[in-house]
Amino acid sequence: MSENADKITLAYENLRENMPPIGILSRKKRIKGYIEITNLAEYMITSGEISVEDALFVLSMLMRKFSRFQKAASMTAMSLESIGRKVMSPIGVRFAVAARRNLNLSETPHYQDVPSLEEEQEEVNPL
């Protein structure tokens, strides 16, 4: 395996192992769990362990493979309009906004903190 794949695997396992309990249909615990995990992902980014793109990839893998995170992320995305803009880490906001877009939910003020789809495409393909 490449060094980057090892970093991604370690990040995935670290986030998965640190996911707190979300309760049964507890909106507050699910959102709190999402915030905790995305704060840890943000720390990994700022410490240079992984890149933003790697973090988004790891979060998307957690969304597909780990039901506790999927439930927490979905609840957060659906409740985004009632969560303050400065409560979540930048990676947490970015992932929640992406989840809202995938669910075709209306925009919230948080969208102002995230590059639009066109801006993201320009970052990837600056031509």
The first five atom37 places (N, CA, C, CB, O) and aatype in JSON, in Angstrom:
{
  "aatype": [12, 15, 6, 2, 0, 3, 11, 9, 16, 10, 0, 18, 6, 2, 10, 1, 6, 2, 12, 14, 14, 9, 7, 9, 10, 15, 1, 11, 11, 1, 9, 11, 7, 18, 9, 6, 9, 16, 2, 10, 0, 6, 18, 12, 9, 16, 15, 7, 6, 9, 15, 19, 6, 3, 0, 10, 13, 19, 10, 15, 12, 10, 12, 1, 11, 13, 15, 1, 13, 5, 11, 0, 0, 15, 12, 16, 0, 12, 15, 10, 6, 15, 9, 7, 1, 11, 19, 12, 15, 14, 9, 7, 19, 1, 13, 0, 19, 0, 0, 1, 1, 2, 10, 2, 10, 15, 6, 16, 14, 8, 18, 5, 3, 19, 14, 15, 10, 6, 6, 6, 5, 6, 6, 19, 2, 14, 10],
  "atom_mask": [
    [1, 1, 1, 1, 1],
    [1, 1, 1, 1, 1],
    [1, 1, 1, 1, 1],
    [1, 1, 1, 1, 1],
    [1, 1, 1, 1, 1],
    [1, 1, 1, 1, 1],
    [1, 1, 1, 1, 1],
    [1, 1, 1, 1, 1],
    [1, 1, 1, 1, 1],
    [1, 1, 1, 1, 1],
    [1, 1, 1, 1, 1],
    [1, 1, 1, 1, 1],
    [1, 1, 1, 1, 1],
    [1, 1, 1, 1, 1],
    [1, 1, 1, 1, 1],
    [1, 1, 1, 1, 1],
    [1, 1, 1, 1, 1],
    [1, 1, 1, 1, 1],
    [1, 1, 1, 1, 1],
    [1, 1, 1, 1, 1],
    [1, 1, 1, 1, 1],
    [1, 1, 1, 1, 1],
    [1, 1, 1, 0, 1],
    [1, 1, 1, 1, 1],
    [1, 1, 1, 1, 1],
    [1, 1, 1, 1, 1],
    [1, 1, 1, 1, 1],
    [1, 1, 1, 1, 1],
    [1, 1, 1, 1, 1],
    [1, 1, 1, 1, 1],
    [1, 1, 1, 1, 1],
    [1, 1, 1, 1, 1],
    [1, 1, 1, 0, 1],
    [1, 1, 1, 1, 1],
    [1, 1, 1, 1, 1],
    [1, 1, 1, 1, 1],
    [1, 1, 1, 1, 1],
    [1, 1, 1, 1, 1],
    [1, 1, 1, 1, 1],
    [1, 1, 1, 1, 1],
    [1, 1, 1, 1, 1],
    [1, 1, 1, 1, 1],
    [1, 1, 1, 1, 1],
    [1, 1, 1, 1, 1],
    [1, 1, 1, 1, 1],
    [1, 1, 1, 1, 1],
    [1, 1, 1, 1, 1],
    [1, 1, 1, 0, 1],
    [1, 1, 1, 1, 1],
    [1, 1, 1, 1, 1],
    [1, 1, 1, 1, 1],
    [1, 1, 1, 1, 1],
    [1, 1, 1, 1, 1],
    [1, 1, 1, 1, 1],
    [1, 1, 1, 1, 1],
    [1, 1, 1, 1, 1],
    [1, 1, 1, 1, 1],
    [1, 1, 1, 1, 1],
    [1, 1, 1, 1, 1],
    [1, 1, 1, 1, 1],
    [1, 1, 1, 1, 1],
    [1, 1, 1, 1, 1],
    [1, 1, 1, 1, 1],
    [1, 1, 1, 1, 1],
    [1, 1, 1, 1, 1],
    [1, 1, 1, 1, 1],
    [1, 1, 1, 1, 1],
    [1, 1, 1, 1, 1],
    [1, 1, 1, 1, 1],
    [1, 1, 1, 1, 1],
    [1, 1, 1, 1, 1],
    [1, 1, 1, 1, 1],
    [1, 1, 1, 1, 1],
    [1, 1, 1, 1, 1],
    [1, 1, 1, 1, 1],
    [1, 1, 1, 1, 1],
    [1, 1, 1, 1, 1],
    [1, 1, 1, 1, 1],
    [1, 1, 1, 1, 1],
    [1, 1, 1, 1, 1],
    [1, 1, 1, 1, 1],
    [1, 1, 1, 1, 1],
    [1, 1, 1, 1, 1],
    [1, 1, 1, 0, 1],
    [1, 1, 1, 1, 1],
    [1, 1, 1, 1, 1],
    [1, 1, 1, 1, 1],
    [1, 1, 1, 1, 1],
    [1, 1, 1, 1, 1],
    [1, 1, 1, 1, 1],
    [1, 1, 1, 1, 1],
    [1, 1, 1, 0, 1],
    [1, 1, 1, 1, 1],
    [1, 1, 1, 1, 1],
    [1, 1, 1, 1, 1],
    [1, 1, 1, 1, 1],
    [1, 1, 1, 1, 1],
    [1, 1, 1, 1, 1],
    [1, 1, 1, 1, 1],
    [1, 1, 1, 1, 1],
    [1, 1, 1, 1, 1],
    [1, 1, 1, 1, 1],
    [1, 1, 1, 1, 1],
    [1, 1, 1, 1, 1],
    [1, 1, 1, 1, 1],
    [1, 1, 1, 1, 1],
    [1, 1, 1, 1, 1],
    [1, 1, 1, 1, 1],
    [1, 1, 1, 1, 1],
    [1, 1, 1, 1, 1],
    [1, 1, 1, 1, 1],
    [1, 1, 1, 1, 1],
    [1, 1, 1, 1, 1],
    [1, 1, 1, 1, 1],
    [1, 1, 1, 1, 1],
    [1, 1, 1, 1, 1],
    [1, 1, 1, 1, 1],
    [1, 1, 1, 1, 1],
    [1, 1, 1, 1, 1],
    [1, 1, 1, 1, 1],
    [1, 1, 1, 1, 1],
    [1, 1, 1, 1, 1],
    [1, 1, 1, 1, 1],
    [1, 1, 1, 1, 1],
    [1, 1, 1, 1, 1],
    [1, 1, 1, 1, 1],
    [1, 1, 1, 1, 1]
  ],
  "atom_positions": [
    [[0.83, -1.18, 0.0], [0.0, 0.0, 0.0], [0.88, 1.25, 0.0], [-0.95, 0.0, 1.21], [1.98, 1.24, 0.54]],
    [[0.36, 2.31, -0.61], [1.11, 3.56, -0.63], [1.03, 4.25, 0.73], [0.59, 4.49, -1.75], [0.19, 3.92, 1.57]],
    [[1.9, 5.21, 0.91], [1.92, 5.95, 2.17], [0.61, 6.71, 2.38], [3.09, 6.93, 2.2], [0.1, 6.75, 3.5]],
    [[0.06, 7.3, 1.31], [-1.19, 8.04, 1.43], [-2.35, 7.1, 1.79], [-1.5, 8.77, 0.12], [-3.21, 7.46, 2.59]],
    [[-2.38, 5.92, 1.2], [-3.43, 4.94, 1.52], [-3.33, 4.53, 2.99], [-3.32, 3.7, 0.6], [-4.36, 4.35, 3.65]],
    [[-2.12, 4.38, 3.49], [-1.94, 4.04, 4.9], [-2.48, 5.16, 5.8], [-0.46, 3.78, 5.21], [-3.14, 4.89, 6.81]],
    [[-2.19, 6.42, 5.42], [-2.69, 7.56, 6.2], [-4.22, 7.59, 6.21], [-2.14, 8.87, 5.63], [-4.83, 7.83, 7.24]],
    [[-4.81, 7.34, 5.07], [-6.27, 7.35, 4.96], [-6.87, 6.22, 5.8], [-6.71, 7.22, 3.49], [-7.86, 6.42, 6.49]],
    [[-6.27, 5.05, 5.73], [-6.76, 3.91, 6.51], [-6.66, 4.2, 8.0], [-5.97, 2.63, 6.16], [-7.6, 3.92, 8.75]],
    [[-5.53, 4.76, 8.43], [-5.37, 5.1, 9.84], [-6.38, 6.17, 10.28], [-3.94, 5.59, 10.1], [-6.93, 6.08, 11.38]],
    [[-6.6, 7.15, 9.44], [-7.58, 8.2, 9.76], [-8.97, 7.61, 9.88], [-7.56, 9.31, 8.69], [-9.71, 7.95, 10.8]],
    [[-9.33, 6.74, 8.95], [-10.65, 6.08, 8.99], [-10.83, 5.32, 10.3], [-10.82, 5.11, 7.77], [-11.83, 5.48, 10.99]],
    [[-9.84, 4.5, 10.64], [-9.92, 3.71, 11.87], [-9.96, 4.59, 13.11], [-8.73, 2.75, 11.96], [-10.7, 4.31, 14.05]],
    [[-9.17, 5.65, 13.13], [-9.14, 6.58, 14.26], [-10.5, 7.25, 14.45], [-8.05, 7.64, 14.05], [-11.01, 7.31, 15.57]],
    [[-11.08, 7.74, 13.37], [-12.38, 8.39, 13.47], [-13.46, 7.39, 13.88], [-12.75, 9.06, 12.14], [-14.32, 7.69, 14.71]],
    [[-13.42, 6.22, 13.29], [-14.43, 5.18, 13.59], [-14.36, 4.79, 15.07], [-14.21, 3.93, 12.7], [-15.4, 4.67, 15.73]],
    [[-13.15, 4.59, 15.58], [-12.98, 4.18, 16.98], [-13.4, 5.28, 17.96], [-11.54, 3.79, 17.23], [-13.79, 4.98, 19.08]],
    [[-13.32, 6.54, 17.54], [-13.63, 7.66, 18.43], [-15.07, 8.15, 18.31], [-12.7, 8.8, 18.16], [-15.45, 9.12, 18.97]],
    [[-15.87, 7.49, 17.49], [-17.28, 7.9, 17.33], [-18.02, 7.62, 18.64], [-17.95, 7.14, 16.14], [-18.1, 6.47, 19.08]],
    [[-18.57, 8.67, 19.25], [-19.3, 8.47, 20.51], [-20.67, 7.84, 20.26], [-19.46, 9.82, 21.26], [-21.15, 7.82, 19.12]],
    [[-21.3, 7.33, 21.31], [-22.65, 6.79, 21.16], [-23.62, 7.89, 20.7], [-23.14, 6.16, 22.49], [-23.46, 9.05, 21.08]],
    [[-24.6, 7.53, 19.89], [-25.55, 8.52, 19.38], [-26.95, 8.35, 19.94], [-25.6, 8.46, 17.87], [-27.84, 9.11, 19.58]],
    [[-27.16, 7.37, 20.79], [-28.47, 7.15, 21.37], [-29.46, 6.63, 20.36], [0.0, 0.0, 0.0], [-29.14, 6.44, 19.18]],
    [[-30.66, 6.42, 20.81], [-31.73, 5.96, 19.93], [-32.6, 7.17, 19.61], [-32.57, 4.8, 20.59], [-33.31, 7.68, 20.48]],
    [[-32.54, 7.61, 18.37], [-33.3, 8.76, 17.89], [-33.05, 10.03, 18.7], [-34.77, 8.45, 17.91], [-33.96, 10.84, 18.89]],
    [[-31.82, 10.2, 19.19], [-31.47, 11.39, 19.96], [-30.81, 12.41, 19.03], [-30.52, 11.04, 21.13], [-29.65, 12.26, 18.66]],
    [[-31.56, 13.42, 18.66], [-31.05, 14.46, 17.76], [-29.8, 15.11, 18.35], [-32.13, 15.52, 17.49], [-28.81, 15.3, 17.65]],
    [[-29.87, 15.45, 19.63], [-28.76, 16.14, 20.28], [-27.49, 15.28, 20.3], [-29.15, 16.53, 21.71], [-26.41, 15.78, 19.99]],
    [[-27.61, 14.0, 20.65], [-26.44, 13.12, 20.7], [-25.87, 12.89, 19.3], [-26.8, 11.79, 21.35], [-24.65, 12.8, 19.14]],
    [[-26.72, 12.78, 18.31], [-26.24, 12.56, 16.94], [-25.45, 13.76, 16.43], [-27.41, 12.26, 16.0], [-24.37, 13.6, 15.86]],
    [[-25.99, 14.94, 16.64], [-25.3, 16.16, 16.2], [-24.01, 16.34, 16.99], [-26.21, 17.4, 16.36], [-22.98, 16.71, 16.42]],
    [[-24.06, 16.09, 18.28], [-22.85, 16.2, 19.11], [-21.78, 15.21, 18.64], [-23.19, 15.94, 20.61], [-20.6, 15.56, 18.56]],
    [[-22.17, 13.99, 18.32], [-21.23, 12.99, 17.82], [-20.61, 13.41, 16.5], [0.0, 0.0, 0.0], [-19.41, 13.24, 16.29]],
    [[-21.44, 13.96, 15.61], [-20.94, 14.44, 14.32], [-19.91, 15.55, 14.53], [-22.1, 14.95, 13.43], [-18.85, 15.55, 13.9]],
    [[-20.22, 16.48, 15.4], [-19.32, 17.6, 15.67], [-18.01, 17.1, 16.25], [-19.98, 18.61, 16.62], [-16.94, 17.57, 15.87]],
    [[-18.07, 16.14, 17.17], [-16.84, 15.59, 17.76], [-15.96, 14.93, 16.71], [-17.19, 14.58, 18.86], [-14.75, 15.14, 16.69]],
    [[-16.56, 14.12, 15.85], [-15.79, 13.41, 14.84], [-15.21, 14.39, 13.81], [-16.66, 12.36, 14.14], [-14.05, 14.25, 13.42]],
    [[-15.99, 15.36, 13.38], [-15.46, 16.31, 12.4], [-14.42, 17.24, 13.02], [-16.6, 17.13, 11.79], [-13.52, 17.71, 12.32]],
    [[-14.52, 17.52, 14.32], [-13.46, 18.28, 14.99], [-12.16, 17.48, 15.0], [-13.87, 18.64, 16.44], [-11.08, 18.04, 14.8]],
    [[-12.26, 16.17, 15.22], [-11.08, 15.32, 15.18], [-10.49, 15.28, 13.76], [-11.42, 13.88, 15.66], [-9.28, 15.32, 13.59]],
    [[-11.35, 15.21, 12.77], [-10.88, 15.24, 11.37], [-10.2, 16.58, 11.08], [-12.06, 15.01, 10.39], [-9.18, 16.61, 10.4]],
    [[-10.76, 17.66, 11.58], [-10.15, 18.99, 11.38], [-8.77, 19.05, 12.04], [-11.06, 20.09, 11.96], [-7.83, 19.63, 11.49]],
    [[-8.65, 18.45, 13.22], [-7.35, 18.4, 13.89], [-6.34, 17.63, 13.03], [-7.48, 17.76, 15.29], [-5.18, 18.03, 12.91]],
    [[-6.78, 16.52, 12.45], [-5.9, 15.74, 11.58], [-5.43, 16.56, 10.38], [-6.62, 14.47, 11.11], [-4.29, 16.42, 9.93]],
    [[-6.31, 17.41, 9.88], [-5.95, 18.28, 8.74], [-4.93, 19.32, 9.18], [-7.21, 18.97, 8.16], [-3.9, 19.48, 8.53]],
    [[-5.22, 20.01, 10.27], [-4.33, 21.09, 10.71], [-2.98, 20.57, 11.19], [-4.98, 21.89, 11.82], [-1.98, 21.29, 11.12]],
    [[-2.93, 19.33, 11.66], [-1.66, 18.76, 12.11], [-0.88, 18.14, 10.95], [-1.9, 17.71, 13.19], [0.25, 17.67, 11.14]],
    [[-1.48, 18.13, 9.75], [-0.79, 17.62, 8.58], [-0.86, 16.12, 8.39], [0.0, 0.0, 0.0], [-0.19, 15.57, 7.52]],
    [[-1.68, 15.45, 9.2], [-1.82, 13.99, 9.05], [-2.48, 13.63, 7.72], [-2.63, 13.41, 10.21], [-2.08, 12.68, 7.05]],
    [[-3.52, 14.4, 7.36], [-4.25, 14.16, 6.12], [-4.6, 15.5, 5.49], [-5.54, 13.32, 6.38], [-4.56, 16.54, 6.15]],
    [[-4.94, 15.47, 4.2], [-5.36, 16.69, 3.5], [-6.88, 16.85, 3.62], [-4.92, 16.64, 1.99], [-7.57, 15.94, 4.09]],
    [[-7.37, 17.99, 3.19], [-8.82, 18.22, 3.18], [-9.51, 17.19, 2.3], [-9.14, 19.66, 2.68], [-10.55, 16.64, 2.67]],
    [[-8.93, 16.92, 1.13], [-9.53, 15.94, 0.21], [-9.55, 14.55, 0.85], [-8.75, 15.9, -1.12], [-10.53, 13.82, 0.71]],
    [[-8.46, 14.18, 1.54], [-8.43, 12.89, 2.23], [-9.5, 12.83, 3.32], [-7.04, 12.65, 2.84], [-10.17, 11.81, 3.48]],
    [[-9.66, 13.93, 4.06], [-10.66, 13.97, 5.13], [-12.07, 13.8, 4.56], [-10.56, 15.3, 5.91], [-12.88, 13.06, 5.11]],
    [[-12.35, 14.49, 3.45], [-13.67, 14.34, 2.83], [-13.89, 12.91, 2.35], [-13.81, 15.32, 1.65], [-14.99, 12.37, 2.46]],
    [[-12.84, 12.3, 1.83], [-12.92, 10.91, 1.4], [-13.2, 9.98, 2.59], [-11.63, 10.48, 0.69], [-14.06, 9.1, 2.51]],
    [[-12.48, 10.19, 3.69], [-12.67, 9.36, 4.89], [-14.09, 9.55, 5.44], [-11.61, 9.72, 5.97], [-14.74, 8.57, 5.8]],
    [[-14.55, 10.79, 5.5], [-15.91, 11.03, 5.99], [-16.96, 10.38, 5.09], [-16.18, 12.54, 6.1], [-17.96, 9.86, 5.57]],
    [[-16.73, 10.41, 3.78], [-17.68, 9.77, 2.87], [-17.65, 8.24, 3.04], [-17.37, 10.15, 1.41], [-18.68, 7.59, 2.92]],
    [[-16.47, 7.69, 3.32], [-16.39, 6.25, 3.59], [-17.11, 5.9, 4.89], [-14.92, 5.79, 3.66], [-17.82, 4.9, 4.96]],
    [[-16.94, 6.73, 5.91], [-17.67, 6.51, 7.16], [-19.17, 6.58, 6.92], [-17.25, 7.55, 8.23], [-19.94, 5.81, 7.5]],
    [[-19.58, 7.5, 6.08], [-21.01, 7.67, 5.76], [-21.57, 6.4, 5.12], [-21.22, 8.88, 4.81], [-22.71, 6.02, 5.38]],
    [[-20.78, 5.74, 4.3], [-21.24, 4.54, 3.6], [-21.1, 3.26, 4.42], [-20.48, 4.38, 2.31], [-21.92, 2.35, 4.3]],
    [[-20.07, 3.2, 5.27], [-19.73, 1.94, 5.93], [-20.05, 1.87, 7.42], [-18.3, 1.68, 5.75], [-20.0, 0.79, 8.0]],
    [[-20.37, 3.0, 8.05], [-20.52, 3.03, 9.5], [-21.85, 3.71, 9.85], [-19.32, 3.77, 10.19], [-21.97, 4.93, 9.77]],
    [[-22.83, 2.89, 10.22], [-24.2, 3.41, 10.38], [-24.31, 4.49, 11.45], [-25.13, 2.27, 10.72], [-25.11, 5.41, 11.31]],
    [[-23.53, 4.4, 12.51], [-23.61, 5.44, 13.55], [-23.22, 6.8, 12.99], [-22.71, 5.09, 14.74], [-23.88, 7.81, 13.27]],
    [[-22.16, 6.84, 12.2], [-21.75, 8.11, 11.6], [-22.77, 8.55, 10.55], [-20.35, 8.0, 10.96], [-23.09, 9.73, 10.46]],
    [[-23.28, 7.61, 9.77], [-24.26, 7.94, 8.74], [-25.49, 8.59, 9.37], [-24.68, 6.68, 7.95], [-26.0, 9.58, 8.85]],
    [[-25.95, 8.05, 10.47], [-27.12, 8.61, 11.16], [-26.8, 9.99, 11.73], [-27.59, 7.68, 12.29], [-27.62, 10.91, 11.65]],
    [[-25.61, 10.14, 12.31], [-25.21, 11.42, 12.88], [-25.06, 12.49, 11.8], [-23.9, 11.28, 13.66], [-25.52, 13.61, 11.97]],
    [[-24.41, 12.12, 10.69], [-24.2, 13.08, 9.6], [-25.52, 13.47, 8.95], [-23.24, 12.51, 8.55], [-25.73, 14.64, 8.63]],
    [[-26.39, 12.51, 8.76], [-27.7, 12.8, 8.15], [-28.53, 13.72, 9.04], [-28.47, 11.5, 7.88], [-29.14, 14.67, 8.55]],
    [[-28.55, 13.44, 10.34], [-29.3, 14.29, 11.27], [-28.73, 15.69, 11.29], [-29.27, 13.69, 12.69], [-29.48, 16.67, 11.34]],
    [[-27.41, 15.81, 11.25], [-26.77, 17.12, 11.25], [-27.12, 17.88, 9.97], [-25.23, 16.98, 11.39], [-27.46, 19.07, 10.01]],
    [[-27.03, 17.2, 8.84], [-27.35, 17.85, 7.56], [-28.8, 18.32, 7.54], [-27.09, 16.89, 6.39], [-29.08, 19.43, 7.08]],
    [[-29.71, 17.5, 8.03], [-31.12, 17.88, 8.04], [-31.41, 19.01, 9.02], [-31.99, 16.68, 8.37], [-32.37, 19.76, 8.83]],
    [[-30.61, 19.13, 10.07], [-30.83, 20.14, 11.11], [-29.91, 21.35, 10.98], [-30.63, 19.51, 12.48], [-29.85, 22.18, 11.88]],
    [[-29.2, 21.45, 9.89], [-28.17, 22.47, 9.74], [-28.69, 23.89, 9.96], [-27.55, 22.37, 8.37], [-27.97, 24.73, 10.5]],
    [[-29.93, 24.16, 9.56], [-30.44, 25.52, 9.71], [-30.58, 25.94, 11.17], [-31.78, 25.64, 9.02], [-30.63, 27.13, 11.46]],
    [[-30.63, 24.98, 12.1], [-30.76, 25.32, 13.52], [-29.43, 25.26, 14.27], [-31.75, 24.39, 14.18], [-29.4, 25.41, 15.49]],
    [[-28.33, 25.04, 13.54], [-26.99, 24.96, 14.15], [-26.23, 26.22, 13.77], [-26.22, 23.66, 13.69], [-26.2, 26.6, 12.6]],
    [[-25.62, 26.85, 14.75], [-24.86, 28.07, 14.5], [-23.71, 27.84, 13.53], [0.0, 0.0, 0.0], [-23.14, 26.75, 13.48]],
    [[-23.37, 28.86, 12.77], [-22.33, 28.74, 11.74], [-20.95, 28.49, 12.32], [-22.29, 29.99, 10.89], [-20.11, 27.89, 11.66]],
    [[-20.7, 28.93, 13.53], [-19.36, 28.79, 14.11], [-19.27, 27.61, 15.09], [-18.98, 30.07, 14.83], [-18.26, 27.46, 15.78]],
    [[-20.29, 26.77, 15.14], [-20.3, 25.63, 16.06], [-19.45, 24.48, 15.52], [-21.73, 25.16, 16.29], [-18.79, 23.78, 16.29]],
    [[-19.47, 24.29, 14.22], [-18.77, 23.16, 13.61], [-17.45, 23.6, 12.99], [-19.65, 22.5, 12.56], [-17.25, 24.76, 12.63]],
    [[-16.57, 22.62, 12.87], [-15.28, 22.85, 12.2], [-15.52, 23.08, 10.71], [-14.31, 21.65, 12.43], [-16.58, 22.7, 10.19]],
    [[-14.57, 23.69, 10.01], [-14.74, 23.9, 8.57], [-15.0, 22.61, 7.79], [-13.51, 24.59, 8.01], [-15.82, 22.61, 6.87]],
    [[-14.32, 21.52, 8.13], [-14.55, 20.27, 7.41], [-15.93, 19.72, 7.74], [-13.46, 19.22, 7.77], [-16.57, 19.11, 6.88]],
    [[-16.4, 19.93, 8.96], [-17.74, 19.49, 9.35], [-18.82, 20.23, 8.59], [0.0, 0.0, 0.0], [-19.79, 19.63, 8.14]],
    [[-18.64, 21.54, 8.44], [-19.6, 22.35, 7.68], [-19.58, 21.92, 6.22], [-19.28, 23.87, 7.81], [-20.63, 21.74, 5.6]],
    [[-18.39, 21.76, 5.67], [-18.25, 21.4, 4.26], [-18.94, 20.06, 3.96], [-16.77, 21.33, 3.86], [-19.63, 19.92, 2.95]],
    [[-18.74, 19.07, 4.84], [-19.34, 17.77, 4.62], [-20.86, 17.82, 4.82], [-18.71, 16.73, 5.56], [-21.59, 17.18, 4.06]],
    [[-21.33, 18.57, 5.82], [-22.78, 18.68, 6.06], [-23.47, 19.38, 4.89], [-23.04, 19.45, 7.37], [-24.57, 18.99, 4.49]],
    [[-22.84, 20.41, 4.35], [-23.4, 21.11, 3.18], [-23.46, 20.16, 1.98], [-22.56, 22.38, 2.84], [-24.44, 20.15, 1.24]],
    [[-22.41, 19.38, 1.79], [-22.42, 18.4, 0.69], [-23.54, 17.38, 0.88], [-21.05, 17.67, 0.6], [-24.19, 16.99, -0.09]],
    [[-23.76, 16.96, 2.12], [-24.85, 16.01, 2.39], [-26.2, 16.66, 2.11], [-24.79, 15.52, 3.86], [-27.09, 16.01, 1.56]],
    [[-26.37, 17.93, 2.48], [-27.63, 18.64, 2.18], [-27.84, 18.74, 0.67], [-27.63, 20.05, 2.81], [-28.96, 18.57, 0.19]],
    [[-26.77, 19.02, -0.06], [-26.89, 19.1, -1.52], [-27.33, 17.76, -2.09], [-25.54, 19.55, -2.15], [-28.18, 17.7, -2.98]],
    [[-26.74, 16.67, -1.58], [-27.12, 15.34, -2.05], [-28.56, 15.0, -1.73], [-26.21, 14.3, -1.46], [-29.2, 14.25, -2.47]],
    [[-29.07, 15.53, -0.63], [-30.45, 15.28, -0.23], [-31.42, 16.29, -0.86], [-30.57, 15.34, 1.27], [-32.62, 16.23, -0.61]],
    [[-30.89, 17.2, -1.67], [-31.69, 18.26, -2.31], [-32.46, 19.1, -1.29], [-32.68, 17.64, -3.31], [-33.62, 19.44, -1.51]],
    [[-31.81, 19.43, -0.18], [-32.41, 20.27, 0.84], [-32.08, 21.73, 0.55], [-31.93, 19.86, 2.26], [-31.12, 22.02, -0.16]],
    [[-32.86, 22.63, 1.1], [-32.66, 24.06, 0.85], [-31.34, 24.54, 1.45], [-33.83, 24.87, 1.42], [-30.79, 23.93, 2.37]],
    [[-30.86, 25.64, 0.9], [-29.61, 26.22, 1.38], [-29.81, 26.87, 2.74], [-29.06, 27.24, 0.38], [-30.9, 27.34, 3.07]],
    [[-28.74, 26.89, 3.52], [-28.7, 27.57, 4.81], [-27.56, 28.59, 4.76], [-28.51, 26.54, 6.0], [-26.78, 28.58, 3.82]],
    [[-27.46, 29.46, 5.77], [-26.33, 30.4, 5.79], [-24.96, 29.72, 5.77], [-26.43, 31.28, 7.01], [-23.97, 30.34, 5.4]],
    [[-24.9, 28.44, 6.16], [-23.63, 27.7, 6.16], [-23.04, 27.58, 4.76], [-23.84, 26.32, 6.76], [-21.83, 27.43, 4.61]],
    [[-23.87, 27.64, 3.75], [-23.4, 27.49, 2.36], [-22.4, 28.6, 2.02], [-24.59, 27.52, 1.38], [-21.55, 28.41, 1.15]],
    [[-22.5, 29.75, 2.69], [-21.58, 30.86, 2.44], [-20.15, 30.51, 2.87], [-22.06, 32.11, 3.16], [-19.2, 31.13, 2.41]],
    [[-20.02, 29.52, 3.77], [-18.71, 29.14, 4.3], [-18.03, 28.06, 3.48], [-18.85, 28.67, 5.72], [-16.91, 27.65, 3.79]],
    [[-18.7, 27.59, 2.42], [-18.21, 26.46, 1.62], [-18.13, 26.88, 0.17], [-19.12, 25.22, 1.79], [-19.03, 27.55, -0.33]],
    [[-17.06, 26.49, -0.54], [-16.98, 26.81, -1.96], [-18.15, 26.17, -2.72], [-15.64, 26.35, -2.56], [-18.58, 25.07, -2.39]],
    [[-18.63, 26.87, -3.73], [-19.7, 26.29, -4.56], [-19.12, 25.15, -5.37], [-20.33, 27.36, -5.49], [-17.91, 24.97, -5.44]],
    [[-19.99, 24.38, -5.98], [-19.54, 23.26, -6.81], [-18.66, 23.75, -7.96], [-20.75, 22.49, -7.36], [-17.68, 23.09, -8.32]],
    [[-19.01, 24.91, -8.53], [-18.22, 25.46, -9.63], [-16.83, 25.87, -9.15], [-18.95, 26.67, -10.26], [-15.84, 25.62, -9.83]],
    [[-16.76, 26.51, -7.97], [-15.48, 26.93, -7.41], [-14.6, 25.72, -7.11], [-15.7, 27.75, -6.14], [-13.39, 25.75, -7.33]],
    [[-15.21, 24.65, -6.6], [-14.45, 23.42, -6.33], [-13.9, 22.84, -7.62], [-15.32, 22.38, -5.61], [-12.76, 22.37, -7.65]],
    [[-14.69, 22.87, -8.68], [-14.22, 22.35, -9.95], [-13.06, 23.19, -10.48], [-15.36, 22.32, -10.96], [-12.11, 22.64, -11.04]],
    [[-13.13, 24.5, -10.3], [-12.04, 25.38, -10.75], [-10.77, 25.11, -9.95], [-12.46, 26.87, -10.61], [-9.67, 25.19, -10.51]],
    [[-10.89, 24.8, -8.65], [-9.71, 24.47, -7.83], [-9.05, 23.21, -8.37], [-10.11, 24.29, -6.34], [-7.82, 23.12, -8.4]],
    [[-9.85, 22.23, -8.78], [-9.32, 20.97, -9.27], [-8.76, 21.13, -10.69], [-10.41, 19.89, -9.24], [-7.68, 20.63, -11.0]],
    [[-9.51, 21.83, -11.54], [-9.12, 22.04, -12.95], [-9.01, 23.54, -13.23], [-10.16, 21.37, -13.93], [-9.97, 24.13, -13.72]],
    [[-7.89, 24.16, -12.93], [-7.79, 25.62, -13.06], [-7.71, 26.12, -14.5], [-6.58, 26.09, -12.33], [-7.4, 27.29, -14.72]],
    [[-7.98, 25.28, -15.49], [-7.91, 25.72, -16.89], [-9.1, 26.48, -17.27], [-7.76, 24.56, -17.81], [-9.21, 26.93, -18.41]]
  ]
}
